[in-house]
């Protein structure tokens, strides 16, 4: 029987705790949730994610948005530039050029339709998902190379990575410990309940194949979300092998260990 991968919530950064459920909700809303009997679970997950997202984005009010807005505008400008380039290529008369441009343009429009109306973390989820597919799928890679669009794609990737870096290092939530931990726990609980229902239906439903396909898709999304955390863990393991100054030496020099870019003030040991 198919199993659903376990999200590594405890190893995620703040944005990743939002990005995974955003990505899952976006995918599931493209399905017939009523037929799959998943509408209540998806609604509950969306409710908890909305609360966490609003708290995260509003915890520092206008100051937080003011810090992130310039970087958000830069990635949106990069996305618009990429789209304009692809659109211009559809008018080229060289054999195959218009077809290859349309391959990328259809994918872009699927992901980025109404992108400006999405929340900042949701934009990140969309850009990350699209660029990930373009990296992985041979057809997209071929189209990018054929059109010479590497610079445009890399520009968007760079702007997206810059935004993520700024949001994760400068936009840390200052919510009270208990409230923040509860919001994260509520998201995790709603996600686990959704997983349990999907797994149960995959065992007892007359149409098992629909749920098996759904599990395959979810596993791809979860694996994609787990990958950055696994890489960070690997780097930390290598760093531990290097000699480091003792705590006493750091204290005597008046130095303190650098702040991590995860939610260090929240106890996530139960995640």
N, C-alpha and C positions, 0 to 999 in steps of 0.2 A: 504493500500500500504506500502511496506517495506521502511524504512528510513535508511539512512547511518549515523552512529554515527559521532559526531563532534570531531576531534582531538583537544586535549588541548595544542595547540602549545605554548601558552603563559606560560604554566607551565612546559614545557619540558626543560631539560638541553640541552647543545649544542649537545652532542652525540645523544640524543633522537630526536632532530629536524632532524638529518640525518638518524637515525635508522628506523623511521617509513616509510618514503618514500622508503628507500632502501628495506625494507621488502615487501612493496607493489609492487614495481617494480619487485622484484625477483619472487613474486607469479604471477603477471600478465604476465610475459614473458613466463610462462609455459602454457599459453592459446593461442588460435587462435585470436590474437588481430585484424587481418584484418577482420575476420568474425564478430567480436564484434564491429568493427568500432571505436576502441580505440587507434590504433597505433599512430596517431598524438599527442594525449593527453599524452600517456605514454612517447613518445619521448621527449616532452617538459618538463615533470616532471623530466625525467632523466637528461636533459640538465641543469636545474636549480640546481638540487641536486649535479651534478658533479662540477659546479662552486663553490657552497658553500663548498663542501667537500675539493676541492683543496685549497680554500682560508683558510679554517680552518687548514688543515694539513701543509700548507706551510707558514702560517703567522709567524711562528717562525723558519722556515727553518730547517736546520739540527739539531738545538738544540732540537726542539720538537720531532722529530723522534728519536733522540738519547735517550731522556728521556723515550719514550714509548717502544722502541724496545725490551729492556730486558723483560718487562712484557708481550709483545706480544709473544716473544719466549717461555716464560714459559707456556702460555696457549696453544700454538701450541704443545709443548712437552707433556703437559697433554693430549691433544687430540690424539696425536700419540700413547701414552701409552695406552689409552682407546681402540683405534682401534686394536692395537696389541693383547691386552688381549681378545677382542671379537673374533678376528681371530683365536687365539689359542684355544678358547672354541669350535670352529666349528669342531675341530678334536677329541673332547672328545666322548667316546663311551657310556656314561651313557644315559639312555632313556630321550629324550626331550632336552638334554643339547645343542646339535648342533642346533636344531630348534630354541630355545630361543636366542641363540647367533646370529643366522641369522636375527631374528626379529630386533634386535638392530643394527646389522651391516648394514642391508639394509637402515634403517633410517639414520644412520651415513653417509653412502656414498651418500645418496640423498642430505643431507644438506652440507656436507663437501668436496665434490668433488672439487679439485683445490682450496682448502681454502687458500693456501699460496699465491695465485695470487690476492686475494681480498684486497681492501683497509682496513685500520684498523677499521673504523666504520662498514664496511660491514661484516667483520669477527665477530664483536660484535653482529650484527643483526642475523647472522647465528647461532652462538653459543646460543644466548638467545632464539631464536625460537626453536631450537632443544631441549634444556634442558627444555623449557617450555612444549613442547609436551610430553617429557618423564615424566614430573611431573604429567601431566594431564591425559594421556591415560592409562587406566587400563592394556592394553596389554604390554606396555613398562615397567610399574611399576612391573608387575609380572615377566617379563624377567630379570630385574635388580636384583630383590630379589632372583630369582631362581638361577642365576649365581653367586650371591655374589659379584656383581660388584658395590656395593654402594660406596666403597672407591674410585674407579676409576672415577665414575661419579661426586662425590663430589669434587674430586681434580680438575677436569676440571671446575666445577662451581666456586670453590674458586679462581682459577687463572683468570677466566673470570671476576669475581667481583672485583678482585684486579686491573686488567687492567682498568676496567671502572672507578674505584675510582681515579686512577692515571690520566687517560685521562681527567676526569672532574674537577680535582682540580689543576693539574699542567699544563695542556695544553690548557688554556684559550686563545681564539683568541685575538690578539692585533690589529685587523683591525680598521680603522677609523670608527667612530660611524655610519655615514650615509651609508657607503658602506656595513657594516655588516648588518644593519637593512634592507637595500634593498635586499640583498641576501636572507635573511630569509623570507622577504615578497614575493619575487618571488617564492620561494618553496611553500609557503602557497597558493599563488594564483594558481599556476599550479596544486596543489593537489585539490583545490576546483573546478577548471574547470573540472578535471577528474571525481570528484564525481558527478558534475551536469550532465555530459554526461551519466554516468552510470545510474543515477536516471531517466533521461529523457527516455533513451532507455528501461528501465524496464517498463515504462508506455506505450510506443507506439510500441515496437517491436512485431513482430508476434511470436517470440520465447522468451516470457517473462521469462520463467523458467531459461534460461541460465544467465540472468542478476540477477534474484532473488538469484540464487546460488552464483553468484559473490558478491552480496551485503552481503550475510551471511558470506562469507569468509573475506571480507574487515572489517566487523564489529568485527569479532574475532581478526583481526590484530590490529585494532584501540583500541579496549578494552584492549588488552594486552599492548599496548603502553601507554594508559592513566593510567593504574593501578599504576605504580611507582609514578607518579605525584600526584595522589589522596592520596596515602599513606603519601607522604611528606607533603601535605597540612593538612592531619589529625594530623600528629605529630606537625606541627607548631601551629595548633589550641590548642592542649593540652599544648604546651610550653607556650602559652600566658597566661594560667591560673596560672602559677608559678610566684612568686614574682621575679622581676628582678631589678638590680640597676638602678637608674635614669641616664639619659644622662649626667646630671650635674656631678654626682658622677664619671661616667666613664671618663669624660673629666678631672676632677680634679686629677684623678689618672694617667692621661696620657695614658689611654686605648682607643682604638677605636673598634667599633663593628667588628666582624670577617667578612671577605669577604664571600659572598654566592657562591655556586658552580653553579649558573646560570649566564647568561650574564648580569650582573648588569649595565654595561656601555652602554647598548642598550635599547632604549625605545621599549618595546614589548606590550604596552598597546593596540595596534590595532590588536593584534593577537587573 
